[in-house]
Amino acid sequence: MRCGSGGQTNGVFVGNTPLRFPVANGKHRVRLSMPGYYRWEQNVMTYSGFNLSVTLESAKK
């Protein structure tokens, strides 16, 4: 994840990347966004020890 990307889980802002926060096991909607980059949004299934790494794609061609 790009440093400074805004992170949301289930529609709630959880901070700017890099992020490390606890979530309950199960399905969650995760969104990352940053000016000048395409937004990343996906449903993820979390479990004990779950880690997520995302690379945002530049919107500049």
N, C-alpha and C positions, 0 to 999 in steps of 0.2 A: 504494500500500500504506500502511496505517496505520503510523505510527512505533511501534516496539515490538512489532509482530507477530512471532511466532516463525516462522522459516522452516525447512523441511525439503526436501531434495532426495534422492530415492530412499531415503526413510526415515531419513536422517542429518540431524541438526540442524546448520544452517549459520550460524545467528545470528539476530539481531533486525533488523527493517527499520528504516531503509533498508539494503538489502543490495547488494553488488557483489562477485561472486566468479566465478572461471572454472569452466566445465564443458566437458566434451568434447562435440563435435558429436554429435547423436543424440537418442533418446527418453529423457525423464526424467520422473519423477513428482514434482510440486511441490505442497507443502502449506503454507498459511499459516493461522495461528490466533492469536486474541487473545481474552481473556475479554470477554464482552459482545457479541461479533460472531460471525456464522456463519463456520464454517471454509470455506476455499477450497482445493480439491484438484483437480488436473487433470494429464493427461499432456501434455507439451509436446515439440516437436521443435526442438532448438537447432541453431544454425549460427553461423558466424563473424559477429560483430557483433550477435547476438541480444540483445534487451532485452525485459523483461516488466514490465508495470505492472498492478497489481490493486488494486481498491477493495473493501475488506471491507464487508459490509452489517451494520448494527446489528441485534442480536437483540431490542432493546428496541422495543416498539411504542408 
